[in-house]
């Protein structure tokens, strides 16, 4: 097994590769002065894989007056060490989503430096903890500017081209551009069916996106609503930690088997989806959202092997009521008593649901504002998504509204407008250059008058030589 010295050698190799491609150099952006404090060119909200990679991408464009903020403690950004409960990532191990083509920055290079090149063949899927270790290393080795324990409360437009970011636990920040790299939940909220939230105390249930203490549930009965991948991740986690029985209830009569992401990866949808028309995008995503992401085969097999595991197909929850034991669930097949419920019920993307967008949310264009599907093809989930520009920028409902200029949605709410991109590892490779170019282009175009004026008057001498007088004299003599 390789060790720390080999990782240090990889870091030296990375430094060499970055130097060879000319990474770094002085900024070209124009500093802004403001009486309320420092003005960042870009503030990225979210220090997970998308936020870190966006920061590196901007540094590659020589935009270094940036800051990444994250509400979590250092090393716990994103879902991997918080609420994610899968053993491995679901994506193929050979994807290269956030390295920007720099070989020494890939996960494979990181892995092989520690475990040897021959070990890569034995890796089936990347372990969740190993991926988080890679992200921590990525942040450190690139020296990315991240401020932890900084929770965003509100985004307020101060003037055209300038935002104030109010924090829950710190002084406000000023930024010309704001990138919401806020992950799968960052475009809306996790969905809890009202029949559950109205009937039960919050101590009787949890969404899969929440922390769950399984210790008090040892030996007890737990029910999970939903048949997607996270349902089986949570079933495994619960049974592994001593829960006596886990019953998974699925509305469908058969388990989901098709993962359209694999097809989209194979035929180039992840790169070319933005080129589709609105009608084509709507049709694609209507079909896409019709599939629940199935569990991986190994995840399902692990869950099914537990003696306390039970699967209920064609078993939607018709009603839920609180009981002395915990919760009583009624389905078409009978009534069941459980000690605790876990909801694997997905999320809803809608800017108006985001607390940090309470000032701006209603001014953001939705798909329902820009496209009307054929009769009978309407999809309320799609219609509520923001209708984004080609570089993930929010667009206004009213054409003359400039308050949103400089605000980017690099999170799961970009799904309909730009496809698998900001919150899917398989989409990041193509999405990141699009975002970075869009942000840098806006910074340039916002300053174009000054930049052009300075170019017109630019008079720095590059050639400093003089006409060789000796040669001039020889020419005169010859005449």
N, C-alpha and C positions, 0 to 999 in steps of 0.2 A: 504494500500500500504506500502511495506517495504521502508526503507530509507538508508541513508549513513551508519548508524551503522550496518545494516545487510550486506552491502558490505564489511565493515571492518571486520566483523566476517568471511565472506567468505575468505577474504585475509589471515586471521589467519589460517583458515582451510587449505588453499592452502599451506601455509608455512609448516604446520605440515605434509601434504601429501608428499611434496617434500623432507622433512627431512627423512620421513619413507622409501622412495625409494632410498635414498642415492644420491640425486641430488647435484651436485657440487663436490668439491674436487680439489686437485692440478692437473695442466696440466701434461701430459706425453710427449707432443711434445718437440722437441729440438729448443731452441731459435736460430734465425739466426741474424748474425751481417752483416751490409752492410754500406758502407761509405755514402750512400745517405739517410739514415734514418732508422726508425723502419720498421721491416718486420713483417707483419701480417701473421699468419698461413692461415687465410681465410678472404677475403673481399667479402661480399654479396652485390650485386648491386640491389637495390630495397627494400624498407621498407614496402611493403604491406603485405598481409596475408602470402604469400609464403616466403618472405624474413625474416619476424619476426619468423615464425615457424622453418625455417631452422636454424636460430641463436639459438633458444631454443634447437633444436635437437642436435646441436654441443656442446652446453654447457652441455647437458646430457651425452655426450661422453667425457667430461673433455677436450674439446678443447675451451679454453676461450680467446685466443689471436686472437680475431676476431673483425670485424667492419662491420656494415651495413650502407650503404650510400643511400640517396634518394634525388632526385632533388627537391622535393616539401617541403613546410614548414611543421613543425611538426603537425601531426594530419590530414594531407591531402594527405597521401600516398595512392597509388592505385586509382581506378576509383570512389570509392563510394561517395566522396564529390567533385569530379572534373567533369568528363563527364558522369558518369552513371546517367540515368534519370528514371530508373524503380522505382516504389514505394517500391517493396519488392524484395528480392532475389528470384530466380526461383527454387532453390534447396529445397528439403524437410527440414523441420526445425530440424529434429532429427539427422541429420548428425553430426559427431564429427570429423572434419577434422584436427584440429591443436592442440589438447589437449594432444596428445601422451598418452592417456589412464589415465590421471590424472583427476579424477572426478571434483574437485573444479575449474579446468581450462576450463571446457566446457561452451559453450554459455548458455546452459540451467541453469547451476548453477549461472552464471552471471545475467541472467534474473530473476530467482526466488529470488535471494538475494535482488533485488530491488522491485519486484512486488508481491512476495509471491508465494508459490508453487502451489496454486490453479489456478494461472493466466496462467500457461503454456498451459493448455488444450484449452484456448481461442485463442492462437496464431495459425494462419493459416500458414503464411509464415513470415520469419524474415524481418522486415522493414529495408530498406537500411541504414538509419541513425542509427538504433540500432546496426546493424552489425559493422559499423564504430566505434561506441562508445565502443563496445566490443574489437575491435582491439587496440584502444587507451589504454584501461584498460589492455589488454594482454601485451602490450609493457611496461607499467609502472610497473605492479605488478611483472613482471619477470626481471625488470631492464636491459632490453636489450640494447646493445651498438649501438645506432643509431645516425648517423650524418646527419642532414637535410640540405637542400639548398646546396647539393653537387652533381653537375651534372657531370656524366662521359662523357669525350670527346673521349678518345682513350685508347685501351689496347695494350701495347707494350711488347713483350717478351724481357727480359733483358738478361737472361741466362737460361739454362735448369732448370725448376722448379721455376722460379721467373718472375713475371710480374710487370710492372710499369703501374699504372692507372693514366692517365692524367685527371685532372679535369678542367672544364671550369672556376671555380671560387675558386681555392685553390691550395695548393702545391700537387704534385703527391704523390700517395701512392704506397707502395711496398707490394706484397702479393705472397705467395706460391701457393695459390688456389684462384680462382675467380669463384663465383657462380652468374650467370645472372638470378636473380629472378625478371625479368622485365615484367612479366604479359603477357596479350594477344597480345600486340603489340610488345613485346620485341624480337621476332624472325624475324621480317621483317618490314612491314609498312602497314598502312591502305590504302586500294585501292580506288583511285579516277579514274574513267574511263577517258581516254585521251580526248574523245570528249567533256567532260565537262571542264577539266582544260585548254584545248586549246581555247575553245569558250568564256569562261566567265571570268570576273574579279573575283578575290578571294573574293570580297565583296558581290558577288551575290550567293554564295553557301558555305556550310560547311559540313564536314563529321560528323557523329554522335559522333566520338571520340574527337571532338573539343568543346571548350566552345562556346555557342551560346547565344547571348543577344536577347531574344525574345521581349523585350520592344519596340524596334523600329518597330517590325512587328505587333504590335497591330492592329487588324482590317484588316490585309492584307491576301493575298493568298500565301500559302506555299505548295510546293510539296515535297514528300519524295520518293526516289527511293529505292526499296527493300521491301521484305515481311517478313523478319525475326523479331525476338522479339524486337530488338532495334528500328525498324521502328515504331512500335506501342508505345513503350516507349516514343519516341520523339514526336509522334503525340499527345499523352496525355499531355506531358509537354508543347507543343506549345499552345494547345487549353486552357489548364488551365491558361496560362499566357496571354491570350487575343488575340491570333492570330485568325483572322476572319474565315479562312477556311484552312483545311489541306487535301490535296489529296495524298493518298498513291498509287503509281504505282508499280504493281507486274508483272514480266515477265510471271509467270506461270498462267495457267487458273484457278487454284484452290489455296486456301490458304494452306500453309504447315500445316499438322495436326499431323505428327508423330515426336516424339522426341526420337531418338534412345538412348539418354543418360539414360532415365528411364529404358530401357531394360538392358543396360550395367551395371547399378547399381544393378539391381535385380539378375542377373545371375553370377556376379563376374568378369565381364570384366575389371572393374577398377583395380582389384588386380592381375588378371592372364594374362592380355593382353601381357605383356612382354615375356611370355613363348611361344607365337605363333612364327611360322616360318616367314621369310620375306614375302613369298608368301601369307600366311594367313593374315598378317598385312596389306599388300597392298590391298587385297580383302575387308577386313573389313573397312578400311578407305576410300576406293573408294565408298563403300555403304554409309558410315557415312557422307561423304562430299556431297553426293547427296541429303541430306536433309537440308533444312534451319531450324534452331531452331524456332519452332512456338512460337507465343506469348502465354502467359498464358491466360486462359479463362477470368479471371477478367480484365486483361489488355486490351484485345480485346473488351470486353463488355463496358468498360469505354470509349474507343475511339469511338466505334460505336454509343454510346448514344449522342455524341455531334452533334448538328444540322449542324455544319460546317465541319463534317467529310465526306470524300468521298473515296471509295475504287475502284480502277481501276484494274481489273483482265485481264490477257492476254495483258498487256499494257507496253511492253518494250519501252524504249526511243530510237527512231531511229535517232534523231538528236536534238541538243540543240544549240540555238543561243541567243546572247545577244540582249535585246530589251530595249526600253526606260523605260518600267515598271520594268524589271528585267531580266527574261529569258523566251524564247519561246521554248516549248518542243513539238516535233512531235512524235506521237505514231501511231500504226496501226488504231486507232480509231479517229484520228483527232489531231488538234494542240491546245495547251493550253498555256495561258499566266499566269506567276506566278511572284510574287515579290521576292521570295527567294526559293532556293533549298536546301534540306538536303539529304545527301547521306548515306544510310544504306547498303553499298556495301562491307562490310567485309574487310579482310586483306589478304596479301600475305606473306607467311613465306619463307624467303631466307636470309641466313647470309650475303650475299653480299650487302643487302639493309641496313644493320645496320651501322651507322656512327662510332660507337665505335669499330667495327670489320674491319675497312678499311685496317688495316695492315694484319689481319689474315683471313679475310672472304674467300678469294679464295683458301686458304689451307685447308678449312673444307670440309670433305666428305659430299656429298649429297646422297639422295636415288638413284638418277640417276647414281651415280658412283658405287653403290654396288648391285643394283637389276634391272633386266630387266623383266617387266611384259609380259604376253602373248600378242600376237598381237591383237590389238583392245581394250585392257584394259588399255592403257596408260593414265596417268593423270598428266598433267604438274604441277598442284598444289602440288601433293604428291612428285613428282620427285625433286622439289626445296628445300624440307625440309632437314635439316641436318640429316645425318645418325649417330645416337648417340650410345654410349656404354651403358651397362646395368645400369650404375649409373648416367646417364644424361651427361656423359663426351663427349665433342667433339672428333671426330676421324679425323685423317689426311687423305687427299687424297693420299698422298705418304707415304708408310709404314715407311720409315726411318725418317720422319719429327717429331721432338720432341717438336716443338714450342707450340703446343696446350696442352701439358701435364699439367693438373691442371686447365683447363678451362671447366666449366660445364654450360649447357643450361637448367636451371630450369624455363622455360617459355613455351609459347604455341607452340613453334616450336618443342617441344618434342612429339607432338601429334602422329606422324606416328611411331616413334621408340618405345615409351613407353605408348601410349594411353592417356586416360583422366587422367592427372596427375598434372602437375605443375601449370596450370591455371584454373583448374576445382575443385570447392570445393568437389565434389564427388570423386575426385581422390587423393586429398592431403593425406588422411589418409594412403594410401599405398605407395604413392610416396615419402613422406618425409623420412621414415626410409631407403628407397633405396638410396636416395641422401646422407643422413648423413653418412651411412655406407661407401658409395663409397668415399666420401671426406676423412673421417677418415682413411680408408684403404690406400688411396694414401699417406697421411701424414706418416703413419707408414711404408709403403714399401719404400718410399723415404729415410727414415732414418734407414732402416733395418740393414745395415752393422754396423753402430755405436751402435745400440741397441743390436745386437747380440754380438758384441765385448765386450760391457759392461756387458752383461749377463755372458759371459764366464769368465770374471775376477771378477765378483761380489763376495764380501767376507764380507758383513755386517752380523755380528753375530746376529741371532735371539735368539738362546738358549745361556744363559749366566751362567747356573748353573755349579756346580762341582760335581764330584763323592763324595758321602757322606763318609767322612773318618771314622766316627764312625762305620758305617755298615761294612766297609772294615776291621777294626780292629776286630770286633766280628767274622768275617769270619776266620781271621787268627788264633784267639784263639781257635776256634772250631777245627781247624786242629791240 
